[in-house]
Amino acid sequence: MKILVVDDSKIGRMTVIKSLETIKPDAEVLQAINGLEAVEIFKQERPDAVFLDLTMPVMDGYEALKQIIEIDKNAQVIIVSADIQSEAKLRVLASGAKNLYPKPINDEKMLQIFEQDLSL
């Protein structure tokens, strides 16, 4: 299983990766620091799931989500963001994300994501 973690903050990426290692220890984890990098990695690697931040330089998560869904309408994208306003959640769900979770992600939330949101 390949999982792409996208966040411009190294701490943000490491928090998600730490929980992934606990819940899915055999997963191959790929990393990107902005949406443009995420789209390029998604095209090349076709990960099984993407954990995507919204607020990033170069290309934000909204645009990255749009492009990832254009590449694969069945892409499994989970938004992990500090922006948890209802309009942000509605916008990403309408764009094809599976769900939005507030930062930080812990082991309990990660388990919930794999049980409820991702069909892997």
C-alpha positions, -999 to 999 in steps of 0.1 A, spaced: 0 0 0 13 34 -10 3 66 8 11 101 -1 13 127 27 12 163 16 19 193 39 43 222 36 51 218 73 76 191 81 60 187 116 26 184 99 39 156 77 57 138 105 26 138 127 5 121 100 34 97 92 38 87 128 2 77 131 3 59 97 33 39 109 13 28 140 -19 19 121 -4 7 87 32 -2 95 37 -19 61 26 11 40 51 28 17 49 65 26 56 92 0 59 129 9 52 162 -9 57 198 4 31 215 -19 2 207 -42 22 209 -74 46 183 -60 17 162 -48 1 161 -83 33 151 -100 39 123 -74 3 112 -78 7 109 -116 39 89 -113 32 67 -82 -6 63 -81 -8 60 -43 -37 42 -27 -45 72 -4 -35 108 -1 -35 129 31 -36 165 19 -32 198 36 -52 228 22 -29 258 30 4 255 11 26 276 -12 30 270 -49 -3 251 -52 -29 249 -24 -47 217 -15 -80 228 -32 -63 229 -66 -42 198 -59 -74 179 -50 -91 191 -81 -62 179 -103 -58 146 -85 -95 138 -90 -92 147 -127 -64 121 -129 -83 95 -110 -120 101 -101 -117 73 -75 -87 87 -57 -89 83 -19 -81 118 -6 -83 127 31 -79 164 39 -59 171 71 -61 209 77 -62 236 103 -90 251 82 -120 233 96 -147 258 87 -179 242 74 -174 259 40 -140 244 36 -154 210 44 -183 214 20 -159 226 -7 -135 196 -4 -163 170 -2 -179 185 -33 -145 183 -50 -141 146 -43 -123 143 -9 -135 114 13 -134 136 45 -117 165 63 -100 161 97 -86 188 118 -49 189 126 -32 172 144 -40 136 135 -34 110 162 -35 72 162 -72 72 172 -82 95 143 -60 76 119 -77 43 128 -111 60 123 -100 73 89 -91 37 78 -123 22 93 -148 48 80 -134 68 51 -110 48 31 -119 16 12 -85 0 10 
